[in-house]
Amino acid sequence: MPPVSAIPYVAAGVLPDTVPTYSLDTVAKGLRVSPSKVLQYIRDGRLIAVRRGGDLHVPQAFFGEVDGRFAVAKHLAGLLSVLADGGFTIDEAMRWLFEEQEDLEGGAAPIDVLHTDHAREVIRRAQSLAF
């Protein structure tokens, strides 16, 4: 049996400790999938994880509600793909997502705008940052 690939996660200090996160078990329960499926989402670049207290966690801001159910934010996977295709490492992507930008709605961070009607603006910005 081939070895399971390593699970990528951001380096210590990239995501401030003040940013709330969910454990992988919480994400799995919320999405109604197995924890191994959540790990696959991380391997595939559909989510980014951070190690806290020895365990992997995912920022709560990556999630919302769709039709009253816990779900990954609508445009997150596409945005992460754009950032990766643009040459961003997962550390750089995480930093950019949570960094306040004064020219976004009231100095918001891209991850906050992703939950609004202006999500496509965040994706356009990410495309313009490529390489």
N, C-alpha and C positions, 0 to 999 in steps of 0.2 A: 504494500500500500504506500503511495507516495506521501511525503511529509506535507502537513498542512502549512500553507504559507503563513508567514508572520503577520500579525495584525498591526497595521500602521497606526500610530497615534502621535499627537503633537508633543513636542519637547516641553519639559517642565518650564513654567513661567510664560508660555505663549498665551495661554488663556488665563486671565486674571482669576484668582480664587473666588472673587465676588460674583462671578458669572454662575448662575445656578445650572446644575446638570441633573440628568437622570442616570441611574445605573442601567447597565445593559438588560438586567432582568425587568426593570420597570418599562423600558422601551419595548421589550419583547411582549410583555403582557398588554401594554397599550396598543401595540400594532397587531396583537393576536397572532404572533409568529413565535418560533422557537428562538432562544438566545443564539443558537448557531446561525440562524438566518440574519440576525442583527449583525453578527460578526462578518457575515458575507457582504452585507451592505457596506460595512466599513472597508473591507478588502476591495470591493468594487468601486470605492470612491463616492458612494451615494450618501454616506455620512462620514463625519470626522470625529474621532474619539480623543479623549484626554485621559491620562492616568491620574487618578486621585485616590489616595489612601491604598495604593496597590491594585486598585480595580479600575477597569475602563468605564468611562462615563461619556455621555453625549450631551452637549448643551441643550437645555430646555427650549431655547429660542429656535431650534431646528424643527420644532413641532408645533402643531396647531390642531384645529378641528376641521374636519370635512364632513358635512352632513351629520354633525353631532358626534362624530367619532374621532378619537385620537389618531393623528396622521402626521406624516412627514410634511413639512411646509411645501406647498404646491410647486414652487420653482427652485427648491433647494438643490435637487439632484442635477438639474440643468445648469444652475449657477456653478456648482462645484465642478462640473464637467468643463465648463467654459474656462474656469480658473486653471484647472489642470492642463487643459489643451494650450492655455496661454503661457505655460511654463512655471506656474506657481507650485511650490512645494506645499504639503499639507500645513506646515507651520506658517508659511506666508499667507495661504488662503484663510486660515483661522484668524490670524492677526488682522487681515484686511476686513473680514466679515464683521469683527467686533470693534473696529477702530472708528470712532466718531469722525464724520466728515462734514465740515461746516457748510459745504455747498449742497448737502442733502437736506431734506426737510428738517429745518430747525437744528442742524448739526447732528443728525441721527447717524447711527452705524448702519452699514448696508444690511445686516441681518434684520434690523428692526424695520427697514423699509420693505424688505422682502415680504412682510406680512400685510402690506398695504396695496392699494391700487397702482402704486408706482414701482412695483417689482421689476417690470421690464426695464426701467431706467437703471436699476442696479445691474442687471444683466448686460445692458449696453456699456456701462462703465467698465465692467469686468472685461468685456471684449476689447475695449480700447486700451486696456493695460497689457495686453498680450505681449510677451517677450519684452 
